[in-house]
Each structure stands twice: as C-alpha cells, then as structure tokens.
Amino acid sequence: MEKNMIQTAGIVGLGALGILFGQKLSEALGRENVYVFADRERVERYGKNGVYANGKRCEFTYVEAKDAPTVDLLIYATKYYSLEEAVKSTAGACGKDTIVISLLNGVSSEGLIEELLHPAHLLYCVAQGMDATREGNRLTYSKAGCLVFGEKDNRYSGSVKDLEYL
C-alpha cells in the first residue's frame, strides 16, 4: 500500500464542517498530527470547554494561529467575513508543498486564499451530503457526507491523489 503524503493537517474554524472533518482527520492521522489554529481566546476556550461530535469530546491539538507550524494539508472552515484575517494569521502554516482547501460555499474563497497565500497546491472543494448541526461547542450528525475536490483545470494531480488517498 502506498504511503500517504499527507501526514499533518491544520484546520482554521470550528463550525460544523471544521469539527466534523477535524474529527475525521484526527481518526486518520492521529490527534498529534491535526492542529486547530485559532486566536488565543479560542484556544483557551476550546481547551477548557472542549468541542464535541455526537457526544464525544474531540481531542484536537489547539495552537495559536501565530505559532502555526507548516502542515501538509491546510483547511479553511471559517465564515467568509473572517476568512481574510484567518488566512493572514495562518500564512506560516502554508509551505511550498501544502495542499490548501476551503470548506466555504461558493468559489470566491479560493480566489481570496490564492491572492493572499499564493499556495502552489490550492484545490477547489465543496462539502455535500452532511446533516450536521452545531449548537455551541457540540456537533450532532448522522451523515458525515463527503468533500468533492479537484484542480481548477480538472487535472488529476498529485495533490488530488494525496487528498483522495487520505
């Protein structure tokens, strides 16, 4: 079996999609390899109060955005109005080989990310088929759905293969 090139991931935004896919990534990569990047206040709050998916506490590794290590996969799951600040504050997490995706609806988020980060591996992505509901720090879902992603020009690139493998 081929080794996955994605060994570490960073998530920015713990709404319904951030929690859901953060939990899935933690299961696949291990808690120690999945980071949630946030401001100091959120890092402290998440650490104190926890974040839950279907009643189970998510054991994320919380890191202040300014201290974000470079990761193999960087996921933006914020609201659009806070995306610019989120991208700027986590720019250090995006290395030359980092795959970047946005879970925001629409395609304007990819344009903003490309403008601010200039990532070499920006994939377009849409989340579909989930029935997730978040109340406070608790997420409930029965259908996780899936992420549909690809290159802007529809090439089946190495980045697409790596993310698909994960």
Residue pairs with C-beta under 8 A, 6 or more apart in sequence:
2 165
4 162
4 165
4 166
5 72
5 158
5 162
5 165
6 29
6 72
6 73
6 99
6 162
6 163
6 165
6 166
7 29
7 33
7 72
8 29
8 33
8 34
8 35
8 69
8 71
8 72
8 73
9 25
9 29
9 33
9 34
9 35
9 71
9 72
9 73
9 74
9 75
10 34
10 35
10 36
10 37
10 63
10 68
10 69
10 71
10 73
10 74
10 75
10 90
10 93
11 18
11 21
11 22
11 25
11 34
11 35
11 36
11 37
11 60
11 75
11 77
12 18
12 36
12 37
12 38
12 65
12 74
12 75
12 76
12 77
12 78
12 86
12 90
13 76
13 77
13 78
13 79
13 82
13 86
13 103
14 22
14 36
14 38
14 42
14 46
14 51
14 77
15 77
15 78
15 79
15 134
16 130
16 132
16 133
16 134
16 139
16 141
17 77
17 103
17 127
17 130
17 132
18 36
18 75
18 77
18 78
18 103
19 51
19 53
19 58
19 132
19 134
19 139
20 53
20 130
20 132
20 139
20 141
20 144
20 145
21 75
21 77
21 103
21 127
21 147
22 34
22 36
22 58
22 60
23 53
23 58
24 144
25 34
25 73
25 166
26 34
26 58
26 59
26 60
28 166
29 166
31 59
31 60
31 61
32 61
34 60
34 61
35 60
35 61
35 62
35 63
35 68
35 69
35 71
35 93
36 43
36 46
36 60
36 61
36 62
36 63
37 63
37 64
37 65
37 68
37 89
37 90
37 93
38 46
38 62
38 63
38 64
38 65
39 64
39 65
39 89
40 64
42 62
43 62
43 63
43 64
46 60
46 62
46 137
47 62
49 137
50 57
50 58
50 137
51 57
51 58
51 60
51 137
51 138
51 139
52 58
52 137
52 138
52 139
53 139
53 140
53 141
54 139
54 140
54 141
55 138
63 69
65 86
65 89
65 90
66 89
66 92
68 89
68 90
68 92
68 93
69 92
69 93
70 92
70 93
70 94
70 95
70 98
71 93
71 95
71 98
72 97
72 98
72 99
72 162
73 98
73 99
73 100
73 101
73 163
73 166
74 90
74 93
74 94
74 98
74 99
74 100
74 101
74 119
75 100
75 101
75 102
75 103
76 83
76 86
76 87
76 100
76 101
76 102
76 103
76 104
76 109
76 113
77 102
77 103
77 104
78 86
78 104
79 104
80 104
80 106
80 108
80 109
83 102
83 104
83 109
83 112
83 113
84 112
84 116
87 112
87 113
87 116
87 117
88 116
91 116
91 117
94 100
94 117
94 119
96 120
97 120
97 121
98 119
98 120
98 121
99 119
99 121
99 123
99 159
99 162
99 163
100 113
100 117
100 119
100 121
100 122
100 123
101 122
101 123
101 124
101 125
101 147
101 149
101 163
102 109
102 110
102 113
102 125
103 125
103 127
103 147
105 126
107 124
110 122
110 124
110 152
113 119
113 122
114 122
121 157
121 159
122 152
123 149
123 150
123 151
123 159
123 160
123 163
124 149
124 150
124 151
124 152
125 147
125 148
125 149
126 147
126 148
126 149
127 145
127 146
127 147
127 148
128 145
128 146
128 147
128 148
129 143
129 145
129 146
130 141
130 143
130 144
130 145
131 141
131 142
131 143
131 145
132 139
132 140
132 141
132 144
132 145
133 139
133 140
133 141
134 140
149 160
149 163
150 160
151 157
151 159
151 160
